[in-house]
Amino acid sequence: MEKQQTETLQPTPALWRTPRWYHALTLSERIATLRPENVISALEDGESRERAEKKLRQWKEQYPFDKDAYFADRLAQDAISEQELLALLAEPSEALQARSLSPEPPDWLERLARIFAGDTAAADIPFSLQDLGENQEAYSLLQPFSPLIQDGRDRLQAGVAELVREHHELPFDPQAVFALLFPNLAQQILPEVKRALVLELNVARLRDACRARRPRSVFRDTCASYGSAKTLCLFWRSIAYWPGTSWWPSTSG
């Protein structure tokens, strides 16, 4: 019975193959596989092109792109034309996925799948929130991101262990390095986390079961719902966001 329940809570391989993940591709990743035929295909659909043109106008009206040649310079920085950028904005996620799968899915997506398949998939944040004092409530928002935080911590500790083997003595306490560096990571990702969770909470409040409940109760139960790997994975797919824990261990401090 327990085995069956565990399998049910794990993300399925099919979930990792859905096009929604590819919304998280960076501009550089999208440009790398863009071909002339992709541009033509993306702009064929009138409705998608109209939405893309509206978004592009909004970008060009924002400061500083509304001044001088800032927008053209920004396009030149990535060696992309305005027409190609328009195509990227209009391109459906299915088409983006199709041209991004050759020969393999993006490295970050494969890594994400490995993390959620491991023992840390439904882990708690790897420290006591009670030790954070007045920041306890804010840091509790990071629970949906705990698998990546745990993975980042493991890689950080592996790097520190390598330094210990090479130098024997270090100018810092190897056991305390994660606790010292974590606030730096939290400050960088908390703004994005808050935006994502506010959207999730608004959806929860609109459900019939939540209409008569207090916001704090909805918040608590929504955060508690991220207790399984599958639920966490679905949350990540819904926001299609990849925080910087991949580079954090090598750049913090």
N, C-alpha and C positions, 0 to 999 in steps of 0.2 A: 504493500500500500504506500509506504513512504517513498519507494523508488518511483512509483507512478506519479505521485504528487510532485516530486522534484523535477521530473521530466516535463511535467505540465508547466512548471514555473520558469523553465529555461527558454530563452529565445530560440525559435526554430530557424533552420538555415534559410527558409523562404523569406523570413522577415528581413534578413540582411540583404536580400536581393531586390527589395522594393525600390522604385525610382526616387522616393522621397528623400533618401539619404543624400542624393547628389545635389540637393540644394545647398549643402554645406561645402561644396567645392569652392575654392578660392578663385579669384579672377585669373590668376596665373595658371591654375590647373585647367580652367575652362579654355583659355587661350591656347594652351599647349596642344590640344587635340582638335582645334577649330580648323575646318577646311572650307574652301569656297562653296562647295555643295551644301555644307551645313548652314551657311549664311543664307543661301537661296531658299532652302527648305524652311528655315525658321521664320522667314519673312513672308511666306506664302499665305499663312492664315491671317486674314484681315483683322479678326478680333484680337488675336495675340499681338499683332503688330501695333494696333491702336493702343493697347495697354502699355506696351513697351515704349511707344513714343511719348505717352503721357508721363511715364516714370522718368524718361530721359530728360524731358523738359523740366521736370521738378529738380533734377540733379543740377542742370545747367543754370537754374535760377538761384541756387544756393551759393552763399559766400564760401570760398573766394572764386568759385567757377564762373560767377557772373561778371567778373572783372578781367579785362584785357584778354590775354591768351592762356589763362590758367587751365581751362578745360582742354584746349588743344595740346598744351604741354603735358597734361596728365595722360592723355591718350598716347602721346609720343613716348612717354616713359615706359609704357607696356607694349609699344610697337603695335598698336591696334587702331583701326579707323573707327570713326563714329558709326558707320554702317555696321561694322562687325560688333561693336558694343550693343547696338540696337538689336542685332540678331541674338546675342547672348541673353538679353532681357526678354526676348520673345520666345526663346527656345523652351519647349516643354521638357519636364524632367525626364520623361521616357527617352527622348532623343539625346539628352545630355548623358544619360546613363549608357545608352547604346554606344556612343563614341568614346566613353571613358573607360570601358571595360576591356580595351585592347592593350596589352594581352591579358592583364589582370585588373581586378578592382583596385581603387586607390589604396595606398599603403595604410592611410589612417583608418579606412573602413575595415581592413583586415585586422588591424591592431585592435580596433574597438570590439570586433567580434571575438577576438581572443580574450580580451579583458573580461567581457561579459560571460564568457564560457568558463572562466576560471573560478577559483575559490573566493575571489574578492567580489564576485558579481553582485552579491547582495550584502556586502559588508557595511558595517557602520563606519563613520568617519574615524580614522585611526588615531584618535586621542580623546580624552575626556572633555566634553563641552563645559563641564563645571569648572575646569581650569581656566576658562576664557573670561570669567567675570562678566562684565557688562556687555561683552561681545557675544555672549552665549546664544542669544536669540538670532542674531544676524548670521552667525556661522551655522546654525541649524539648517539654514536654507541650502546649505551645500550637500545635504544628504543625497539628493538624486545624482550628485556628481562623485559620490564616495568611491566608486570603482576606479575612476581615473585618478583621484587623489591618492588612493591606496597604491595604484600602479606607479604613480610618480614618486611616492615615498620609497617603494621597493627599489626603483632604479637609482634614486638618490643615495640610498643606503648602500647599494652595490658599488656605486662610485666612491663613496667614502671608504668602504672596506678595501677597495683597490688602493686608495691613497695610504691607508694604514699599512698595507703590505709593502708598499714601496718606500714609505718614509718612517714607519714605526711610530713616530711622535708627530702629532698635528697641533697647530695653534688654536684648536677648538675641541670641544667635547663631542666626539662622534655620536654619542647617544642622544645629544640634545640638538643636533643640527636641524632635524626636521621641525621641531617645535619652534626654533628660532626663525626658520625661513618660511614657515607656513603662512604667517600673516601677510607676507609679501604676495604670495599667490592669491590669497583670499581677497585682497584689495583689488586685484586685477580682474577677477572673475565674478565677484559679487554683483556688480552693476548689471552684467548680462544675466546672471542667475535670477536676480530680482525681476527683471522684465519677463523672463520666461515663466516664472512661477506666478506672477500676477495674472498672466494670460490663463494659466491653468486654473487658478482660483476663481477667476471670473466665469470660466466654463462650469466649474463645480457649483457655483452659486446659482447658475441658471437651471440646474437640474431640479426636478420636482422635489427630490428628497432633501435638497439643501435649502429650499426657499425659506423655511421657518427657523433655520438655525443661525446661531451667531457666527460672525466672520471668524473669530478665533477658533471656534470648533471646526469650521470648514477647513481652515488652514491646517490645524493639527491632523485631521483625518486625511487630508490630501497628501501631506508630507509622509504620513504613516503608510499610505498606499504604495509607496515606492519601496516596499520591503522585499520584492522578488526581482530576480534578474529580468524577467520578461516585462514587468511593469516599467522598470527603469529603462529598458531598451525602447519600449514604445514611447516613453516620454522623450528620450533623446531623438528618436526619429521625428516626433511631432515638431520639435524646435529646430532640428537639423543644425545643431551648433556644436562646434568642436573647440573646447577651451584649450588654453595654451599649456596644459600639463605636459605635453610632449617635449617642449623646450625648457620648461621651468627648472628641472633638476640641474641643467647645465648653465643657467643664467641667473638664478636667484643669488642674492647676497651681493 
